[in-house]
Amino acid sequence: MTDERRDAVEAADSVLVALADPTRRQLLDLLAAQGEATATTLAGRLPVSRQAVVKHLAVLDAAGLVSGSRVGREMRYAVRPAALDATARWMAALAADWDRRLANIKRVAEEAKGDSR
């Protein structure tokens, strides 16, 4: 496996782990709809504490899915779509690879079926 491919897989792992939690997916949905928001604002829209929202945002930030910027005394978070786009590209490439493999298996099976007649 090349270094570039290994990096892509590790980045995808981080994104997929972050997206595995329903609260984090809700946070992304809220941020995508609002543009940017504070942890306090987000906590007001979810059935979890502000501290829990901050922890979830830290996981999303580590995965590259959100970024925080200080505005005065507030920390505002916004969606960063690049990591999600990269993960989608990785998944599409993986799907294409499996499609090729399955097409090859089908071809071999059809050739074997034709040879047995």
Order of alpha helices (4+ residues) and beta strands (2+ residues): alpha-alpha-beta-alpha-alpha-beta-beta-alpha
